[in-house]
Amino acid sequence: MLISLAVGAGYLLRDGSSSKRLLTSLKWRIGLAAVLLLLIVYGFGSGQLT
């Protein structure tokens, strides 16, 4: 997620705010955050995380 954040910041600085690459980077970041959240919820639900 940190790599995606850095790449998105680079696209914002180079391409401007209307860049398609910036939007793609944001989608990846949101997707990775959702997967991470689901894994944490699953870990607590299954008892593997306490």
C-alpha positions in Angstrom: 0.0 0.0 0.0 2.9 2.3 0.7 4.3 1.7 -2.8 1.0 2.5 -4.3 0.7 5.7 -2.3 4.2 6.8 -3.4 3.4 6.0 -7.1 0.2 7.9 -6.9 2.0 10.9 -5.4 4.5 10.8 -8.2 1.7 10.7 -10.8 0.0 13.6 -9.1 3.1 15.7 -9.2 4.1 14.8 -12.8 0.7 14.4 -14.6 -1.7 16.7 -12.8 -4.9 15.8 -11.1 -6.7 14.7 -14.2 -4.4 11.7 -14.8 -5.8 8.2 -15.5 -2.8 6.7 -13.9 -3.6 8.6 -10.7 -7.1 7.1 -10.7 -5.7 3.6 -11.3 -3.3 4.0 -8.4 -6.1 5.1 -6.1 -8.2 2.1 -7.1 -5.3 -0.2 -6.2 -4.8 1.5 -2.9 -8.5 1.1 -2.0 -8.6 -2.5 -3.1 -5.5 -3.4 -1.0 -6.9 -1.6 2.0 -10.2 -3.5 1.6 -8.4 -6.9 1.4 -6.3 -6.0 4.5 -9.4 -5.0 6.4 -11.1 -8.3 5.5 -8.1 -10.3 6.5 -8.0 -8.6 9.9 -11.7 -9.2 10.5 -11.3 -12.8 9.4 -8.4 -13.2 11.8 -10.3 -11.9 14.7 -13.4 -13.9 13.8 -11.5 -17.2 13.5 -9.6 -16.6 16.8 -6.2 -16.4 15.2 -5.8 -12.8 16.2 -6.6 -11.8 19.8 
